[in-house]
Amino acid sequence: MNEIAAKFEVIGLIPARWASTRFPGKPLHLIAGKPLVQHVWERCQECSELSEIAIATDDERIAEAARAFGAKVVMTSPDHPSGSDRLAEAVNDFPQATHVINIQGDEPLICPDLIDRLARDLKQDPLLEMATAAVPITDDEDFHNPNVVKVVLNHLGDALYFSRSPIPHERSGGISAQRLRHLGIYAYRSDFLSAFVSWRPSPLEQCEQLEQLRAIENGARIRVILSDEVSIGVDTPEQALEVEQLILSRQQPDHTA
């Protein structure tokens, strides 16, 4: 296994853009005294399976701030229609990379172990084009919420389908199946990522507004890692305040011992 793993080089890329309808300048919003994107970058520093970590941005303000806290920065075009396109351009700066993990720049509590697990799955299966993650859904409201993306798997742990609808449908008298919430972290084989962004948006992708369905419609295999941790994303200033309180509470010394 060590000889096989030695052939692979997995890099972590953190896309960060200034423009946001609900939260302009979000990557540089201060949370517990640090820019949001710095928290993500610092979590990635705890990973053991990443050869390199970089922030991919189209904005010099983000780039300057990132360099100030020690991050490697890759400048990308401001005209990309999706994060995957930005990722595909950024990975060109790493010709040695066999695989790339797209780490959301607005999840300051992302689990480093989950990132490492995705990297290990890619290394262990050279034919695997793509991987992502999911957590069990325990709340019925989440199961029926179209903003919570659901995924169903085959017996190998690969995705059969992603949907905003509640899947699988539990017909009266049927056997209950596992409800899974998709997490927005993606890992790709570098050559597959280049192919993926060259394909036209697919019918199911456009219907559900879920980019990963393009991969499935083109016959790709997506491995889904199961986790117990839901990383909280920051989409609004109110959510940033909630995350800040969580981070500060974790920094509090434990006086119970």
C-alpha positions in Angstrom: 0.0 0.0 0.0 2.9 2.4 0.8 4.3 1.9 -2.7 0.9 2.6 -4.3 0.2 5.7 -2.1 3.7 7.1 -3.0 2.5 7.5 -6.6 -0.2 9.9 -5.6 -0.1 13.6 -4.6 -3.3 15.1 -3.2 -3.6 18.9 -2.8 -6.2 20.8 -1.0 -7.7 23.9 -2.7 -9.9 26.4 -0.9 -11.9 28.5 -3.4 -12.7 32.0 -2.0 -14.5 34.7 -3.9 -15.4 38.2 -2.9 -18.8 38.5 -4.6 -21.7 37.1 -2.8 -25.3 38.1 -3.0 -26.1 37.6 0.6 -22.6 38.3 2.1 -20.1 40.3 0.0 -16.5 40.0 1.2 -17.4 36.9 3.3 -13.9 35.3 3.1 -12.4 38.2 5.0 -15.2 38.6 7.6 -13.6 38.5 11.0 -14.6 35.6 13.2 -12.9 35.4 16.6 -10.3 37.9 15.4 -9.3 36.1 12.2 -10.7 36.2 8.6 -13.2 33.4 7.9 -11.0 31.8 5.2 -8.0 31.7 7.7 -10.0 29.4 10.0 -10.6 27.0 7.1 -6.9 27.2 6.1 -5.8 26.5 9.7 -8.1 23.4 9.9 -6.5 22.1 6.7 -3.0 22.5 8.3 -4.1 19.7 10.7 -4.5 17.3 7.8 -1.8 14.6 7.3 -2.7 13.4 3.7 -2.4 16.7 1.8 0.8 17.5 0.0 0.0 21.2 -0.4 -2.8 23.6 0.5 -3.7 26.8 -1.3 -6.4 29.4 -1.5 -7.8 30.0 -5.0 -9.3 33.5 -5.4 -10.1 36.1 -8.1 -9.7 39.0 -5.7 -6.5 40.7 -4.7 -7.9 41.7 -1.3 -8.4 38.1 -0.4 -5.0 37.2 -1.9 -3.2 39.9 0.2 -4.9 38.8 3.4 -4.2 35.1 2.7 -0.5 35.8 2.1 -0.3 37.8 5.3 -1.3 34.7 7.4 1.1 32.5 5.4 -1.1 30.8 2.8 -0.1 29.9 -0.7 -2.4 31.8 -3.1 -3.5 30.9 -6.7 -5.1 33.7 -8.7 -8.0 32.7 -11.0 -10.3 34.3 -13.5 -13.3 36.2 -12.1 -15.5 34.8 -14.9 -15.8 31.2 -13.7 -19.5 30.0 -13.6 -18.8 27.5 -10.7 -16.4 26.6 -8.0 -15.4 23.5 -10.0 -14.2 25.7 -12.9 -12.2 27.8 -10.5 -10.7 24.7 -9.1 -9.8 23.3 -12.5 -7.9 26.5 -13.3 -6.1 26.6 -10.0 -5.0 22.9 -10.2 -2.9 23.9 -13.3 -0.5 25.5 -10.8 0.2 22.0 -9.4 1.2 19.8 -12.4 2.5 17.1 -10.0 -1.0 16.7 -8.4 -2.8 13.5 -9.2 -5.8 14.4 -7.0 -7.4 17.6 -5.7 -9.9 18.2 -2.8 -12.2 21.1 -3.0 -12.6 22.5 0.5 -15.4 25.0 1.0 -14.0 28.4 2.1 -17.0 29.2 4.3 -16.8 26.2 6.6 -14.4 27.2 9.4 -15.2 24.1 11.5 -14.5 21.6 8.7 -13.2 18.3 10.1 -9.5 17.6 9.1 -10.1 13.9 9.6 -12.8 13.9 7.0 -10.5 15.6 4.5 -7.8 12.9 5.2 -10.4 10.1 4.8 -11.3 11.4 1.3 -7.7 11.6 0.4 -7.0 8.1 1.5 -10.0 6.7 -0.5 -8.6 8.4 -3.6 -5.2 6.9 -3.0 -6.5 3.4 -2.3 -8.7 3.2 -5.5 -6.8 4.5 -8.6 -9.9 4.2 -10.8 -12.1 6.3 -8.5 -12.9 9.6 -10.3 -14.6 11.5 -7.5 -15.5 11.3 -3.8 -17.6 13.3 -1.4 -19.2 13.0 2.1 -22.6 12.6 3.8 -24.1 12.5 7.3 -27.2 10.8 8.6 -30.4 12.9 8.7 -32.1 12.7 12.1 -34.5 15.6 11.7 -37.7 15.0 9.6 -37.8 18.7 8.7 -34.3 18.5 7.2 -35.4 15.5 5.2 -38.1 17.5 3.5 -36.1 20.7 3.2 -35.1 21.3 -0.5 -32.1 23.3 0.7 -30.8 20.1 2.3 -29.4 17.9 -0.4 -30.0 14.2 0.0 -28.0 11.2 -1.4 -28.7 7.5 -1.8 -25.9 4.9 -2.1 -25.4 1.5 -3.5 -23.9 -1.4 -1.4 -20.4 -0.3 -2.3 -20.9 3.2 -0.9 -21.1 4.9 -4.2 -23.8 7.5 -5.0 -26.8 6.4 -7.0 -28.4 9.8 -7.0 -28.5 13.3 -5.3 -31.7 15.2 -4.9 -33.3 18.1 -3.1 -36.4 15.9 -2.7 -36.7 13.5 0.2 -35.0 10.3 -1.1 -35.5 7.4 -0.7 -39.3 7.8 -0.7 -40.6 5.8 2.2 -43.8 4.2 1.0 -46.3 3.1 3.6 -45.5 -0.4 4.7 -42.0 -0.3 3.1 -38.7 -0.9 4.7 -37.1 2.2 6.2 -33.8 3.1 4.5 -31.0 5.3 5.7 -31.5 9.0 5.2 -28.3 10.8 4.2 -27.5 14.5 3.9 -24.8 15.4 1.4 -21.9 17.5 2.6 -20.4 20.0 0.1 -16.8 18.8 0.0 -15.5 17.2 -3.2 -12.4 15.2 -4.1 -11.4 14.5 -7.7 -8.8 12.8 -9.7 -7.1 15.7 -11.5 -7.6 14.3 -15.0 -11.3 13.7 -14.3 -11.8 17.3 -13.0 -10.4 18.6 -16.3 -12.9 16.4 -18.2 -15.8 17.3 -15.9 -15.6 21.0 -16.4 -15.5 20.5 -20.2 -18.9 18.8 -20.2 -22.1 20.7 -20.8 -24.4 21.1 -17.8 -26.6 18.0 -17.9 -30.4 17.8 -17.8 -30.7 16.5 -14.3 -28.1 18.9 -13.1 -30.1 21.8 -14.4 -33.3 20.4 -13.1 -32.1 20.0 -9.5 -29.4 22.7 -9.6 -26.8 20.1 -8.4 -23.5 20.1 -10.2 -22.5 16.6 -9.1 -25.3 15.1 -11.1 -23.4 16.0 -14.2 -20.8 13.5 -13.1 -23.4 10.7 -12.6 -25.1 11.4 -15.9 -21.8 11.0 -17.6 -21.2 7.6 -16.0 -18.7 8.7 -13.3 -18.5 6.9 -9.9 -18.8 9.0 -6.8 -17.7 7.4 -3.5 -19.5 8.8 -0.5 -17.7 8.8 2.9 -20.0 8.7 5.9 -19.3 11.0 8.7 -20.9 12.0 12.0 -19.9 15.6 11.9 -21.9 18.3 10.1 -19.6 21.3 9.3 -21.5 24.5 9.7 -21.3 26.8 6.7 -21.4 30.6 6.9 -23.8 32.1 4.4 -24.9 35.2 6.4 -23.5 37.5 9.1 -25.9 35.9 11.6 -24.4 32.5 10.9 -20.9 34.0 11.3 -21.8 35.1 14.8 -23.1 31.6 15.7 -19.9 30.0 14.5 -17.8 32.6 16.3 -19.5 31.7 19.6 -18.8 28.0 18.9 -15.1 28.7 18.2 -14.8 30.9 21.3 -16.4 28.3 23.5 -13.9 25.7 22.3 -11.1 28.0 23.2 -12.3 28.4 26.8 -10.2 26.5 29.3 -11.8 23.5 31.0 -11.9 24.2 34.7 -13.9 21.1 35.6 -10.8 18.8 35.9 
